[in-house]
Amino acid sequence: MKIEILGTGCTKCEALLQNVKQAVADEKIFAQIEKVDDPIKIMEYQVLSTPALVVNGTVKSSGKLLNKEEVKEFLK
């Protein structure tokens, strides 16, 4: 599973990254987690509001800081 966190370095983006790491650890999922801060790559996903969560190339959420439990729902 490949998980990308889209964001340019805001505090919400960093918080989402931490929530994703905790959710992956809790669920014992093997996942590659990548923080994407390149605005061009973010625009390739047509995301206009960050932070955004991308799982296996599909945008699952944008513009919202998901908590750990919300992230787990997207990883199922």
C-alpha positions in Angstrom: 0.0 0.0 0.0 1.3 3.4 -0.9 0.1 6.4 1.2 0.9 10.0 0.3 0.3 13.0 2.4 0.0 16.1 0.2 0.9 19.4 1.8 3.4 22.2 1.7 4.6 21.9 5.2 1.8 23.4 7.3 1.1 22.2 10.8 -2.0 20.3 9.8 0.0 18.5 7.1 2.5 17.4 9.7 -0.3 16.4 12.1 -1.9 14.3 9.3 1.4 12.6 8.7 1.7 11.6 12.3 -1.9 10.4 12.4 -1.3 8.2 9.3 1.8 6.7 10.9 -0.1 5.9 14.1 -3.0 4.4 12.1 -0.6 2.2 10.0 1.1 1.0 13.2 -2.1 0.3 15.0 -3.5 -1.7 12.0 -0.1 -3.4 11.4 -0.3 -2.6 7.7 2.7 -2.7 5.5 2.7 0.7 3.8 5.0 3.1 2.1 4.3 6.5 3.5 5.5 9.6 1.6 5.1 13.3 2.3 4.6 15.2 -0.9 5.3 18.9 -0.7 6.0 19.7 -4.4 3.2 22.0 -5.5 3.3 20.7 -9.1 2.9 17.1 -7.9 0.0 18.2 -5.6 -1.7 19.8 -8.6 -1.3 16.6 -10.6 -3.8 15.1 -8.1 -6.1 18.2 -8.7 -6.0 18.9 -5.0 -6.7 22.5 -4.2 -6.8 22.3 -0.4 -4.4 20.6 1.9 -3.7 18.5 3.8 -4.7 15.7 1.5 -4.6 11.9 1.9 -3.9 9.7 -1.2 -4.0 5.9 -0.9 -2.7 3.9 -3.9 -3.0 6.9 -6.2 -6.6 7.8 -5.2 -7.4 11.0 -3.3 -9.4 10.0 -0.3 -9.6 13.3 1.5 -8.5 16.9 1.0 -8.7 20.1 3.1 -9.3 18.2 6.4 -7.1 17.1 9.2 -8.2 13.5 9.7 -7.8 11.9 13.1 -6.3 8.5 13.5 -9.7 6.7 13.5 -10.8 8.5 10.3 -7.5 7.5 8.6 -8.1 3.8 9.5 -11.4 3.9 7.7 -9.6 4.9 4.5 -7.0 2.1 4.9 -9.5 -0.7 4.9 
